[in-house]
Amino acid sequence: MVDLFLEAHDCAPSEIILDLDATGDPVHGEQEGRSFHGYYDCYCYLPLYVFCGRHLLDAKLGRASRDAADGAAETVARIVAQIRRRWPKVRILLRADSGFAREELMAWCEANGAHFLFGPAQNARLVAMIADELAQAEAKSWRTGKPTRYFKEFHWQTRRSWSRERRHRQGGVHRGRS
């Protein structure tokens, strides 16, 4: 699939964005490897998908009993190697939700010149860090009647799972009047 993606371009782009996603794929029987997943509230598989725009670069069936990011570093390494053989100078950005903000994947990106933007899971420590931005967003949203977003950039480290601080950009959002 990566070869088809590369062949679809006449020349190398300056940047590509690889979107990683895992989503529940419900099962309706006693299939081998099925597991109950609390987030999806059903028995399912949890396949890993890698897209670049409308191009599917990889789809790998995964068990819902495993972390969504399991195997992502190896998959990304293979895809990035294929892309860089053809386009050695392309800037590569990985984009994903908090399920992929894992040490193994971030460390691989840092060691291999791939950039990443992973949305963090909200928690009390992060909310406290952006309290001012949340208040500004809420005030402006009430004043204008429109959704408002403010951002703050800072360094962040999880308490246990990351080896070091990383640059972080967090948004304070207020959706407006309901």
mmCIF file of the C-alpha atoms, coordinates in Angstrom:
data_MODEL
# 
_entry.id   MODEL 
# 
loop_
_atom_site.group_PDB 
_atom_site.id 
_atom_site.type_symbol 
_atom_site.label_atom_id 
_atom_site.label_alt_id 
_atom_site.label_comp_id 
_atom_site.label_asym_id 
_atom_site.label_entity_id 
_atom_site.label_seq_id 
_atom_site.pdbx_PDB_ins_code 
_atom_site.Cartn_x 
_atom_site.Cartn_y 
_atom_site.Cartn_z 
_atom_site.occupancy 
_atom_site.B_iso_or_equiv 
_atom_site.pdbx_formal_charge 
_atom_site.auth_seq_id 
_atom_site.auth_comp_id 
_atom_site.auth_asym_id 
_atom_site.auth_atom_id 
_atom_site.pdbx_PDB_model_num 
ATOM 1   C CA . MET A 1 1   ? 0.000   0.000   0.000  1.00 0.00 ? 1   MET A CA 1 
ATOM 2   C CA . VAL A 1 2   ? 2.937   2.321   0.668  1.00 0.00 ? 2   VAL A CA 1 
ATOM 3   C CA . ASP A 1 3   ? 4.296   1.657   -2.813 1.00 0.00 ? 3   ASP A CA 1 
ATOM 4   C CA . LEU A 1 4   ? 0.920   2.578   -4.337 1.00 0.00 ? 4   LEU A CA 1 
ATOM 5   C CA . PHE A 1 5   ? 0.928   5.800   -2.307 1.00 0.00 ? 5   PHE A CA 1 
ATOM 6   C CA . LEU A 1 6   ? 4.436   6.694   -3.499 1.00 0.00 ? 6   LEU A CA 1 
ATOM 7   C CA . GLU A 1 7   ? 3.568   5.915   -7.115 1.00 0.00 ? 7   GLU A CA 1 
ATOM 8   C CA . ALA A 1 8   ? 0.534   8.214   -6.909 1.00 0.00 ? 8   ALA A CA 1 
ATOM 9   C CA . HIS A 1 9   ? 2.878   11.228  -6.701 1.00 0.00 ? 9   HIS A CA 1 
ATOM 10  C CA . ASP A 1 10  ? 4.854   12.704  -9.575 1.00 0.00 ? 10  ASP A CA 1 
ATOM 11  C CA . CYS A 1 11  ? 7.333   14.311  -7.203 1.00 0.00 ? 11  CYS A CA 1 
ATOM 12  C CA . ALA A 1 12  ? 8.161   14.276  -3.529 1.00 0.00 ? 12  ALA A CA 1 
ATOM 13  C CA . PRO A 1 13  ? 6.090   16.594  -1.345 1.00 0.00 ? 13  PRO A CA 1 
ATOM 14  C CA . SER A 1 14  ? 7.953   18.754  1.165  1.00 0.00 ? 14  SER A CA 1 
ATOM 15  C CA . GLU A 1 15  ? 5.938   17.258  4.041  1.00 0.00 ? 15  GLU A CA 1 
ATOM 16  C CA . ILE A 1 16  ? 3.579   14.389  4.687  1.00 0.00 ? 16  ILE A CA 1 
ATOM 17  C CA . ILE A 1 17  ? 1.350   13.701  7.660  1.00 0.00 ? 17  ILE A CA 1 
ATOM 18  C CA . LEU A 1 18  ? 0.837   10.118  8.756  1.00 0.00 ? 18  LEU A CA 1 
ATOM 19  C CA . ASP A 1 19  ? -2.337  9.691   10.794 1.00 0.00 ? 19  ASP A CA 1 
ATOM 20  C CA . LEU A 1 20  ? -2.390  6.733   13.190 1.00 0.00 ? 20  LEU A CA 1 
ATOM 21  C CA . ASP A 1 21  ? -5.678  5.453   14.514 1.00 0.00 ? 21  ASP A CA 1 
ATOM 22  C CA . ALA A 1 22  ? -7.049  2.396   16.220 1.00 0.00 ? 22  ALA A CA 1 
ATOM 23  C CA . THR A 1 23  ? -10.778 1.872   16.245 1.00 0.00 ? 23  THR A CA 1 
ATOM 24  C CA . GLY A 1 24  ? -13.041 -0.821  17.564 1.00 0.00 ? 24  GLY A CA 1 
ATOM 25  C CA . ASP A 1 25  ? -14.236 -3.351  15.007 1.00 0.00 ? 25  ASP A CA 1 
ATOM 26  C CA . PRO A 1 26  ? -17.174 -5.155  16.673 1.00 0.00 ? 26  PRO A CA 1 
ATOM 27  C CA . VAL A 1 27  ? -17.537 -8.903  16.332 1.00 0.00 ? 27  VAL A CA 1 
ATOM 28  C CA . HIS A 1 28  ? -20.862 -10.722 16.382 1.00 0.00 ? 28  HIS A CA 1 
ATOM 29  C CA . GLY A 1 29  ? -19.842 -14.211 17.358 1.00 0.00 ? 29  GLY A CA 1 
ATOM 30  C CA . GLU A 1 30  ? -17.184 -16.219 19.131 1.00 0.00 ? 30  GLU A CA 1 
ATOM 31  C CA . GLN A 1 31  ? -14.276 -15.249 16.844 1.00 0.00 ? 31  GLN A CA 1 
ATOM 32  C CA . GLU A 1 32  ? -10.796 -16.217 17.984 1.00 0.00 ? 32  GLU A CA 1 
ATOM 33  C CA . GLY A 1 33  ? -8.935  -13.296 19.538 1.00 0.00 ? 33  GLY A CA 1 
ATOM 34  C CA . ARG A 1 34  ? -11.997 -11.225 20.318 1.00 0.00 ? 34  ARG A CA 1 
ATOM 35  C CA . SER A 1 35  ? -11.951 -9.228  23.544 1.00 0.00 ? 35  SER A CA 1 
ATOM 36  C CA . PHE A 1 36  ? -14.317 -6.955  25.380 1.00 0.00 ? 36  PHE A CA 1 
ATOM 37  C CA . HIS A 1 37  ? -13.240 -3.313  25.156 1.00 0.00 ? 37  HIS A CA 1 
ATOM 38  C CA . GLY A 1 38  ? -14.641 -0.957  27.783 1.00 0.00 ? 38  GLY A CA 1 
ATOM 39  C CA . TYR A 1 39  ? -14.354 2.197   25.670 1.00 0.00 ? 39  TYR A CA 1 
ATOM 40  C CA . TYR A 1 40  ? -16.310 0.675   22.774 1.00 0.00 ? 40  TYR A CA 1 
ATOM 41  C CA . ASP A 1 41  ? -18.562 -1.309  25.154 1.00 0.00 ? 41  ASP A CA 1 
ATOM 42  C CA . CYS A 1 42  ? -18.520 -4.412  22.992 1.00 0.00 ? 42  CYS A CA 1 
ATOM 43  C CA . TYR A 1 43  ? -16.500 -7.452  21.964 1.00 0.00 ? 43  TYR A CA 1 
ATOM 44  C CA . CYS A 1 44  ? -14.232 -6.379  19.145 1.00 0.00 ? 44  CYS A CA 1 
ATOM 45  C CA . TYR A 1 45  ? -10.846 -6.299  17.520 1.00 0.00 ? 45  TYR A CA 1 
ATOM 46  C CA . LEU A 1 46  ? -8.746  -3.129  17.634 1.00 0.00 ? 46  LEU A CA 1 
ATOM 47  C CA . PRO A 1 47  ? -7.055  -2.687  14.259 1.00 0.00 ? 47  PRO A CA 1 
ATOM 48  C CA . LEU A 1 48  ? -4.293  -0.147  13.709 1.00 0.00 ? 48  LEU A CA 1 
ATOM 49  C CA . TYR A 1 49  ? -4.653  2.088   10.651 1.00 0.00 ? 49  TYR A CA 1 
ATOM 50  C CA . VAL A 1 50  ? -2.063  4.400   9.117  1.00 0.00 ? 50  VAL A CA 1 
ATOM 51  C CA . PHE A 1 51  ? -3.287  6.977   6.600  1.00 0.00 ? 51  PHE A CA 1 
ATOM 52  C CA . CYS A 1 52  ? -1.645  9.749   4.643  1.00 0.00 ? 52  CYS A CA 1 
ATOM 53  C CA . GLY A 1 53  ? -4.531  11.930  3.546  1.00 0.00 ? 53  GLY A CA 1 
ATOM 54  C CA . ARG A 1 54  ? -6.951  9.662   1.704  1.00 0.00 ? 54  ARG A CA 1 
ATOM 55  C CA . HIS A 1 55  ? -4.323  6.945   1.203  1.00 0.00 ? 55  HIS A CA 1 
ATOM 56  C CA . LEU A 1 56  ? -4.429  3.917   3.490  1.00 0.00 ? 56  LEU A CA 1 
ATOM 57  C CA . LEU A 1 57  ? -0.815  2.882   4.087  1.00 0.00 ? 57  LEU A CA 1 
ATOM 58  C CA . ASP A 1 58  ? -1.364  0.066   6.563  1.00 0.00 ? 58  ASP A CA 1 
ATOM 59  C CA . ALA A 1 59  ? -4.134  -1.806  8.341  1.00 0.00 ? 59  ALA A CA 1 
ATOM 60  C CA . LYS A 1 60  ? -3.182  -4.331  10.970 1.00 0.00 ? 60  LYS A CA 1 
ATOM 61  C CA . LEU A 1 61  ? -5.660  -6.391  12.948 1.00 0.00 ? 61  LEU A CA 1 
ATOM 62  C CA . GLY A 1 62  ? -5.087  -6.087  16.683 1.00 0.00 ? 62  GLY A CA 1 
ATOM 63  C CA . ARG A 1 63  ? -6.705  -7.579  19.742 1.00 0.00 ? 63  ARG A CA 1 
ATOM 64  C CA . ALA A 1 64  ? -8.831  -5.274  21.851 1.00 0.00 ? 64  ALA A CA 1 
ATOM 65  C CA . SER A 1 65  ? -7.147  -6.681  24.963 1.00 0.00 ? 65  SER A CA 1 
ATOM 66  C CA . ARG A 1 66  ? -3.883  -4.933  23.971 1.00 0.00 ? 66  ARG A CA 1 
ATOM 67  C CA . ASP A 1 67  ? -2.885  -1.295  24.016 1.00 0.00 ? 67  ASP A CA 1 
ATOM 68  C CA . ALA A 1 68  ? -3.900  0.494   20.813 1.00 0.00 ? 68  ALA A CA 1 
ATOM 69  C CA . ALA A 1 69  ? -0.284  1.547   20.243 1.00 0.00 ? 69  ALA A CA 1 
ATOM 70  C CA . ASP A 1 70  ? 1.169   -1.980  20.474 1.00 0.00 ? 70  ASP A CA 1 
ATOM 71  C CA . GLY A 1 71  ? 3.203   -2.567  17.354 1.00 0.00 ? 71  GLY A CA 1 
ATOM 72  C CA . ALA A 1 72  ? 2.832   1.032   16.164 1.00 0.00 ? 72  ALA A CA 1 
ATOM 73  C CA . ALA A 1 73  ? 6.549   1.826   16.408 1.00 0.00 ? 73  ALA A CA 1 
ATOM 74  C CA . GLU A 1 74  ? 7.480   -1.173  14.239 1.00 0.00 ? 74  GLU A CA 1 
ATOM 75  C CA . THR A 1 75  ? 4.742   -0.360  11.716 1.00 0.00 ? 75  THR A CA 1 
ATOM 76  C CA . VAL A 1 76  ? 5.784   3.297   11.526 1.00 0.00 ? 76  VAL A CA 1 
ATOM 77  C CA . ALA A 1 77  ? 9.462   2.345   11.202 1.00 0.00 ? 77  ALA A CA 1 
ATOM 78  C CA . ARG A 1 78  ? 8.682   0.125   8.211  1.00 0.00 ? 78  ARG A CA 1 
ATOM 79  C CA . ILE A 1 79  ? 6.487   2.737   6.519  1.00 0.00 ? 79  ILE A CA 1 
ATOM 80  C CA . VAL A 1 80  ? 8.914   5.607   7.125  1.00 0.00 ? 80  VAL A CA 1 
ATOM 81  C CA . ALA A 1 81  ? 11.828  3.521   5.786  1.00 0.00 ? 81  ALA A CA 1 
ATOM 82  C CA . GLN A 1 82  ? 9.876   2.825   2.582  1.00 0.00 ? 82  GLN A CA 1 
ATOM 83  C CA . ILE A 1 83  ? 8.974   6.484   2.174  1.00 0.00 ? 83  ILE A CA 1 
ATOM 84  C CA . ARG A 1 84  ? 12.501  7.738   2.855  1.00 0.00 ? 84  ARG A CA 1 
ATOM 85  C CA . ARG A 1 85  ? 14.032  5.345   0.331  1.00 0.00 ? 85  ARG A CA 1 
ATOM 86  C CA . ARG A 1 86  ? 12.052  7.191   -2.337 1.00 0.00 ? 86  ARG A CA 1 
ATOM 87  C CA . TRP A 1 87  ? 11.832  10.658  -0.717 1.00 0.00 ? 87  TRP A CA 1 
ATOM 88  C CA . PRO A 1 88  ? 14.862  11.049  1.565  1.00 0.00 ? 88  PRO A CA 1 
ATOM 89  C CA . LYS A 1 89  ? 14.247  14.737  2.344  1.00 0.00 ? 89  LYS A CA 1 
ATOM 90  C CA . VAL A 1 90  ? 10.497  14.704  3.032  1.00 0.00 ? 90  VAL A CA 1 
ATOM 91  C CA . ARG A 1 91  ? 9.458   16.016  6.453  1.00 0.00 ? 91  ARG A CA 1 
ATOM 92  C CA . ILE A 1 92  ? 7.320   13.383  8.169  1.00 0.00 ? 92  ILE A CA 1 
ATOM 93  C CA . LEU A 1 93  ? 4.811   14.249  10.882 1.00 0.00 ? 93  LEU A CA 1 
ATOM 94  C CA . LEU A 1 94  ? 2.938   11.576  12.819 1.00 0.00 ? 94  LEU A CA 1 
ATOM 95  C CA . ARG A 1 95  ? -0.441  12.622  14.177 1.00 0.00 ? 95  ARG A CA 1 
ATOM 96  C CA . ALA A 1 96  ? -2.562  10.630  16.605 1.00 0.00 ? 96  ALA A CA 1 
ATOM 97  C CA . ASP A 1 97  ? -4.667  10.757  19.744 1.00 0.00 ? 97  ASP A CA 1 
ATOM 98  C CA . SER A 1 98  ? -3.487  10.121  23.296 1.00 0.00 ? 98  SER A CA 1 
ATOM 99  C CA . GLY A 1 99  ? -3.524  6.364   22.799 1.00 0.00 ? 99  GLY A CA 1 
ATOM 100 C CA . PHE A 1 100 ? -0.281  6.736   20.830 1.00 0.00 ? 100 PHE A CA 1 
ATOM 101 C CA . ALA A 1 101 ? 1.571   9.096   23.204 1.00 0.00 ? 101 ALA A CA 1 
ATOM 102 C CA . ARG A 1 102 ? 3.773   6.202   24.267 1.00 0.00 ? 102 ARG A CA 1 
ATOM 103 C CA . GLU A 1 103 ? 7.461   6.340   25.107 1.00 0.00 ? 103 GLU A CA 1 
ATOM 104 C CA . GLU A 1 104 ? 8.477   3.723   22.536 1.00 0.00 ? 104 GLU A CA 1 
ATOM 105 C CA . LEU A 1 105 ? 6.854   5.534   19.614 1.00 0.00 ? 105 LEU A CA 1 
ATOM 106 C CA . MET A 1 106 ? 7.929   9.047   20.659 1.00 0.00 ? 106 MET A CA 1 
ATOM 107 C CA . ALA A 1 107 ? 11.512  7.913   21.283 1.00 0.00 ? 107 ALA A CA 1 
ATOM 108 C CA . TRP A 1 108 ? 11.579  6.220   17.853 1.00 0.00 ? 108 TRP A CA 1 
ATOM 109 C CA . CYS A 1 109 ? 10.373  9.446   16.220 1.00 0.00 ? 109 CYS A CA 1 
ATOM 110 C CA . GLU A 1 110 ? 12.980  11.520  18.052 1.00 0.00 ? 110 GLU A CA 1 
ATOM 111 C CA . ALA A 1 111 ? 15.787  9.125   17.123 1.00 0.00 ? 111 ALA A CA 1 
ATOM 112 C CA . ASN A 1 112 ? 14.729  8.932   13.465 1.00 0.00 ? 112 ASN A CA 1 
ATOM 113 C CA . GLY A 1 113 ? 13.915  12.534  12.578 1.00 0.00 ? 113 GLY A CA 1 
ATOM 114 C CA . ALA A 1 114 ? 10.153  12.108  12.431 1.00 0.00 ? 114 ALA A CA 1 
ATOM 115 C CA . HIS A 1 115 ? 8.024   14.785  14.062 1.00 0.00 ? 115 HIS A CA 1 
ATOM 116 C CA . PHE A 1 116 ? 4.917   13.952  16.071 1.00 0.00 ? 116 PHE A CA 1 
ATOM 117 C CA . LEU A 1 117 ? 1.772   15.590  17.347 1.00 0.00 ? 117 LEU A CA 1 
ATOM 118 C CA . PHE A 1 118 ? -0.142  13.403  19.786 1.00 0.00 ? 118 PHE A CA 1 
ATOM 119 C CA . GLY A 1 119 ? -3.218  14.677  21.587 1.00 0.00 ? 119 GLY A CA 1 
ATOM 120 C CA . PRO A 1 120 ? -2.904  14.060  25.315 1.00 0.00 ? 120 PRO A CA 1 
ATOM 121 C CA . ALA A 1 121 ? -5.545  12.520  27.508 1.00 0.00 ? 121 ALA A CA 1 
ATOM 122 C CA . GLN A 1 122 ? -7.072  15.175  29.710 1.00 0.00 ? 122 GLN A CA 1 
ATOM 123 C CA . ASN A 1 123 ? -6.192  14.975  33.388 1.00 0.00 ? 123 ASN A CA 1 
ATOM 124 C CA . ALA A 1 124 ? -6.253  17.231  36.434 1.00 0.00 ? 124 ALA A CA 1 
ATOM 125 C CA . ARG A 1 125 ? -2.575  18.239  36.091 1.00 0.00 ? 125 ARG A CA 1 
ATOM 126 C CA . LEU A 1 126 ? -3.044  19.349  32.468 1.00 0.00 ? 126 LEU A CA 1 
ATOM 127 C CA . VAL A 1 127 ? -6.272  21.199  33.233 1.00 0.00 ? 127 VAL A CA 1 
ATOM 128 C CA . ALA A 1 128 ? -4.475  23.069  36.030 1.00 0.00 ? 128 ALA A CA 1 
ATOM 129 C CA . MET A 1 129 ? -1.680  24.040  33.601 1.00 0.00 ? 129 MET A CA 1 
ATOM 130 C CA . ILE A 1 130 ? -4.176  25.642  31.203 1.00 0.00 ? 130 ILE A CA 1 
ATOM 131 C CA . ALA A 1 131 ? -6.637  27.095  33.725 1.00 0.00 ? 131 ALA A CA 1 
ATOM 132 C CA . ASP A 1 132 ? -6.031  30.670  32.489 1.00 0.00 ? 132 ASP A CA 1 
ATOM 133 C CA . GLU A 1 133 ? -6.549  29.677  28.834 1.00 0.00 ? 133 GLU A CA 1 
ATOM 134 C CA . LEU A 1 134 ? -9.763  27.844  29.721 1.00 0.00 ? 134 LEU A CA 1 
ATOM 135 C CA . ALA A 1 135 ? -11.054 30.915  31.565 1.00 0.00 ? 135 ALA A CA 1 
ATOM 136 C CA . GLN A 1 136 ? -10.163 33.196  28.629 1.00 0.00 ? 136 GLN A CA 1 
ATOM 137 C CA . ALA A 1 137 ? -11.874 30.832  26.169 1.00 0.00 ? 137 ALA A CA 1 
ATOM 138 C CA . GLU A 1 138 ? -14.999 30.662  28.298 1.00 0.00 ? 138 GLU A CA 1 
ATOM 139 C CA . ALA A 1 139 ? -15.193 34.453  28.733 1.00 0.00 ? 139 ALA A CA 1 
ATOM 140 C CA . LYS A 1 140 ? -14.729 35.145  25.033 1.00 0.00 ? 140 LYS A CA 1 
ATOM 141 C CA . SER A 1 141 ? -17.149 32.397  24.052 1.00 0.00 ? 141 SER A CA 1 
ATOM 142 C CA . TRP A 1 142 ? -19.876 33.832  26.286 1.00 0.00 ? 142 TRP A CA 1 
ATOM 143 C CA . ARG A 1 143 ? -19.166 37.331  24.945 1.00 0.00 ? 143 ARG A CA 1 
ATOM 144 C CA . THR A 1 144 ? -19.269 36.312  21.252 1.00 0.00 ? 144 THR A CA 1 
ATOM 145 C CA . GLY A 1 145 ? -21.627 33.334  21.434 1.00 0.00 ? 145 GLY A CA 1 
ATOM 146 C CA . LYS A 1 146 ? -19.124 31.317  19.356 1.00 0.00 ? 146 LYS A CA 1 
ATOM 147 C CA . PRO A 1 147 ? -16.727 28.494  20.169 1.00 0.00 ? 147 PRO A CA 1 
ATOM 148 C CA . THR A 1 148 ? -13.337 29.803  21.256 1.00 0.00 ? 148 THR A CA 1 
ATOM 149 C CA . ARG A 1 149 ? -9.934  28.205  21.664 1.00 0.00 ? 149 ARG A CA 1 
ATOM 150 C CA . TYR A 1 150 ? -6.726  29.409  23.303 1.00 0.00 ? 150 TYR A CA 1 
ATOM 151 C CA . PHE A 1 151 ? -3.427  27.543  23.369 1.00 0.00 ? 151 PHE A CA 1 
ATOM 152 C CA . LYS A 1 152 ? -0.498  27.337  25.718 1.00 0.00 ? 152 LYS A CA 1 
ATOM 153 C CA . GLU A 1 153 ? 2.876   25.800  25.000 1.00 0.00 ? 153 GLU A CA 1 
ATOM 154 C CA . PHE A 1 154 ? 4.970   24.271  27.784 1.00 0.00 ? 154 PHE A CA 1 
ATOM 155 C CA . HIS A 1 155 ? 7.163   21.301  28.637 1.00 0.00 ? 155 HIS A CA 1 
ATOM 156 C CA . TRP A 1 156 ? 5.417   18.246  30.039 1.00 0.00 ? 156 TRP A CA 1 
ATOM 157 C CA . GLN A 1 157 ? 6.330   14.841  31.378 1.00 0.00 ? 157 GLN A CA 1 
ATOM 158 C CA . THR A 1 158 ? 4.070   12.088  32.598 1.00 0.00 ? 158 THR A CA 1 
ATOM 159 C CA . ARG A 1 159 ? 4.721   10.921  36.129 1.00 0.00 ? 159 ARG A CA 1 
ATOM 160 C CA . ARG A 1 160 ? 5.793   7.401   35.162 1.00 0.00 ? 160 ARG A CA 1 
ATOM 161 C CA . SER A 1 161 ? 5.549   6.460   31.498 1.00 0.00 ? 161 SER A CA 1 
ATOM 162 C CA . TRP A 1 162 ? 7.762   8.999   29.675 1.00 0.00 ? 162 TRP A CA 1 
ATOM 163 C CA . SER A 1 163 ? 11.536  9.065   30.037 1.00 0.00 ? 163 SER A CA 1 
ATOM 164 C CA . ARG A 1 164 ? 11.791  12.858  29.806 1.00 0.00 ? 164 ARG A CA 1 
ATOM 165 C CA . GLU A 1 165 ? 9.977   16.154  29.306 1.00 0.00 ? 165 GLU A CA 1 
ATOM 166 C CA . ARG A 1 166 ? 8.641   16.937  25.869 1.00 0.00 ? 166 ARG A CA 1 
ATOM 167 C CA . ARG A 1 167 ? 7.283   20.116  24.330 1.00 0.00 ? 167 ARG A CA 1 
ATOM 168 C CA . HIS A 1 168 ? 3.549   20.249  24.701 1.00 0.00 ? 168 HIS A CA 1 
ATOM 169 C CA . ARG A 1 169 ? 0.838   22.474  23.263 1.00 0.00 ? 169 ARG A CA 1 
ATOM 170 C CA . GLN A 1 170 ? -2.526  22.295  24.954 1.00 0.00 ? 170 GLN A CA 1 
ATOM 171 C CA . GLY A 1 171 ? -5.712  24.062  23.992 1.00 0.00 ? 171 GLY A CA 1 
ATOM 172 C CA . GLY A 1 172 ? -8.312  25.611  26.237 1.00 0.00 ? 172 GLY A CA 1 
ATOM 173 C CA . VAL A 1 173 ? -11.660 25.314  24.477 1.00 0.00 ? 173 VAL A CA 1 
ATOM 174 C CA . HIS A 1 174 ? -15.144 26.546  25.233 1.00 0.00 ? 174 HIS A CA 1 
ATOM 175 C CA . ARG A 1 175 ? -17.918 25.457  22.884 1.00 0.00 ? 175 ARG A CA 1 
ATOM 176 C CA . GLY A 1 176 ? -20.203 28.456  23.373 1.00 0.00 ? 176 GLY A CA 1 
ATOM 177 C CA . ARG A 1 177 ? -23.763 28.692  24.552 1.00 0.00 ? 177 ARG A CA 1 
ATOM 178 C CA . SER A 1 178 ? -25.950 25.624  24.279 1.00 0.00 ? 178 SER A CA 1 
# 
